Amino acid sequence: MKTRFFLFFFSVFQSFFAQKTIQEQLDVKVNQLLASEPMYSGSLSFYVSDESGNKIYEYQANKGLSTASTMKIFTAAAALETLGKDYQYKTKIAFDGNLYITSNGDPTLGNDRFEGYKADNFKQKVIETLKQNRISKISGDLIIDDTCFDFQKIPGGWPWNDMGNYYGAGVWGVNWRENVFEINTFGKEIKNFSNINDVKWVNELRTEGNSDKSIIYTAPYSDVVHINGSLPAKDMKVSGAMPNPPKQLAIELAEEFKKQKIAFNGKIIINSEKIINGEKPVVFPENKVILEYKSPTLDKIVYWFLKKSVNLFGETFIKTMAKEKTDNPSFESGVKYLKNFWKDKGIDQRMINFVDGSGLSPQNYASSKAEVQALLWAKKQPWFDAYYDGFPVMANGMKMKSGSIKDSRAFAGFHTSATGKNYVFSIIMNNYQANDLSNALYNVLNVLK
């Protein structure tokens, strides 16, 4: 009898809930979230509109909270509009006895995400170009001019314990392999490593647990890599941020010259290192260019920026937009440009604060309403399909950009309901005291399905 009564009551409750308006259903779920124990000292900002911009629901929609990687929706849209979806970065090689390499900051140089643009593809192209120009000997030096941006490699708001990890790679004028190296480990034992030279290791790893809880500490131009935390007792691959990507590129090219029987006995010279030593950088000889190597188009780079949250891409976009529009390729100039860009699109500046282009800094903040306004504006632009394509489909089946840093979780995106209603939404939660942050937000967002 009790079982039948419970089933009857549950059926009535479901029917009653289904008859509620979407606003009422969202309000029930939001209040459940706010009343939950993990939300005792938490904060929430939530905004939903239809595709025409008409408000469907809001809760503290103007409240600025730490966005984590949903920050990328602002940077990606601004880059597509400012630079154009067909924009390509360029890496140039010149020869006058010395071999010179320079770039305008191509963040894809030598990475594995784009077929035909991997590290071996670039090295092969360099060798082919030398042979086509009948260059079998480099009598001078190998010079990397990495000075197209300002000297600062890391945004000022990044936490120290993020900087040495793969997602905390800095931005150089010449980037290489996404500025990431790899370590193969078994527990606390480092078996071997790749894509990093000329460093000393301090290994304080512990063997424990079932998941990767290691942290890598390094910094631009440091010759020390410190790794601690813990790893399980099994074969693992851990990635960190290169301290000097231009030098790593030069070392790999010198090794390739040897393999290909191209004589090279000169020095490796990195212009940024010359600046460190108080010396004048070597001037790249524009009239001696023998190769101009172009990156994939910007829309393809934005795809991976959004799909896999490649922070390097966002920070490069920031400096590139600053250089193109203000002739001052610094983080400070770039984030100022970004904020003014969105002010011009009608977003109240009190609802946004940008410190970087990727969302890694906890000093970034935005409100859910600001994020929805950015998405609605992007939806009207001719490049929107390329932008939309990069939004991942999350575990609950909704297409949205996610963001996650300590005690913070956010989603922003687009969804078409079973009834054909098109929603644009953002939900940002900070200081939620539980391990599973995503399900708490899915429980609210699933109402839109």
Buried (B, 14 or more C-beta within 10 A) or exposed (E): EEEEEEEEEEEEEEEEEEEEEBBEBBBBBBEEBEEBEBBEEBBBBBBBBEBEEEEBBBBBBBBBBBBBBBBBBBBBBBBBBBBEBEBBBEBBBBBEEBBBBBBBBBBBBBBEBBEEBBBEBBBEBBBEBBEEEEBEEBEBBBBBBBBBBBEBBBBEBBEEEBBBBBBBBBBBBBBBBBBBBBBBBBBBEBEEBEBBBEBEEEEEBEBEEEEBBBBBBBBBBBEEBBBBBBBBEEEBEBBBBBBBBBBBBBBBBBEBBEEBEBEBEBEBBBBBBBBEEEEEBBEBBEEBBBBEBEBBBBBBBBBBBBBEBBBBBBBBBBBBBBBBBEEBBBBBBBBBBBBEBBEEBEBEEEBBBBBBBBBBBBBBBBBBBBBBBBBBBBBEBEBBEBBBBBBBEBEBEBBBBBBBBEBBBBBBBBBBEEEEEEBBBBBBBBBBEBEEBBEBBBBBBBBBB
